[in-house]
């Protein structure tokens, strides 16, 4: 196929004038690029003279900064009517690569850099024993816009940096930007199951999938993507000796941790605008659980989970759906969202700290059944304009008093207490700008309603229920 030197349009051989721009065609040579298809299988052993992976995070983040600048330039050119693709050829590259790291020395750290646009990165563990510590199979299939044809190695650097203590595998460009359009590139990394890994994965915009088999342990598991999604599945009885960090610029995060697993330090999830989904069952986290998303939604499911420190959830404008059952949270719960709605369901769970909920304009719904408090706690629920609904059902002794402060600017407040024991909340204050307030005691035990307060025998024998309600223009209704 030939191309017009004036506008870059495809031209049939033998054509004298371009059908697109009308230019006269002279000295046209037909070009028929062939895809690159071959396999190489180098083997690597440790080399003390090669640097380790200590500096790889700085390199990858500099590349991502360059891509951000390039994106700004692209937008500027499009708005001004310019195009760099006008005179560029397009050609396809297909390539397969296989890399293995074989050594008697097991490295303490494994690092991976994948600056390969939207390629899918898959981490798996061998189902049958293998001698290789790391085996990588890479299948590239993408289209390039450029002026000259190049091989895969001329476009991307593919390197191993090895020492006795660490291994770094990287696929990246040294220049700050390149014109590429990726199609279906997949890089599969196979790891041995008898090694405790310190695993650090870093990719530009491609997705990362990690499927951890039962009983596989880590020192650390740290994944960063520029804009790709992260999907981690830990199948049970696995231990992470330090931190589990998942961080993406704008992609989604999915984390499933099954029975019998533990994280000895922090669980930290962070995405700029993607959603976060977490499902943890019969596992423990020995420090804090922090999840943060800029504008995406958040769904957190904790069932039979022991969390030794705080649960901290933040989102800019996305909603939250939080389900906690049969668990123990030794510290407080803090959630903050700009404009999304928030739903909490807390069932048969021990709470050792305060509940602090901040909502910009979305509604809030809290349904709790059979809580147990390790001490007296404070519930602070602050909504900008959404409706606030609290339903507390208690069949067993609560274990402590709840002091509550519920504020909303223009939404209403509804509080329903279904109490079948003598253990009740104490000292609640509701302040509403213009909405209605409903306070409903469905099954009170020994309540006495006087002019200004509701009182009952609390668990320690004191009179302990004080209710303060204020609204700017809405109605107030109390059922007893």
Secondary structure, DSSP 8 states (H G I E B T S, - for coil): -EE-TTT--EE-TT-SB-TTT--B--S-------------EEEE---TTS--STTHHHHHHHHHHHHHHHHHHHHHHHHTT--SSTT-EEEEEEEEEEEEE--SS--SEEEEEE--TT-EEEEEE-SS--S-SEEEEEEEEEEEEESS---HHHHSEEEEEE-SSEEEEEEE-SSS---EEE-S-EEEEEE-TTS-EEEEEEESS--EEEEE-TT--EEEEEEEESSS-EEEEE-SS-EESS-EEEEESSS-EEEEE-TT-EESS-EEEEESSS-EEEEEEEEEESS-EEEEESSS-EEEEEEEEEE-S-EEEEESS--EEEEEES-EESS-EEEEESSS-EEEEEES-EE-S-EEEEESSS-EEEEEES-EESS-EEEEEEESSS-EEEEEEESS--SS-EEEEEEESSS-EEEEEEE-SS-----EEEEESSS-EEEEESS-SS-EE-SS-EE-B-TTSSB---EEEEESSS-EEEE-
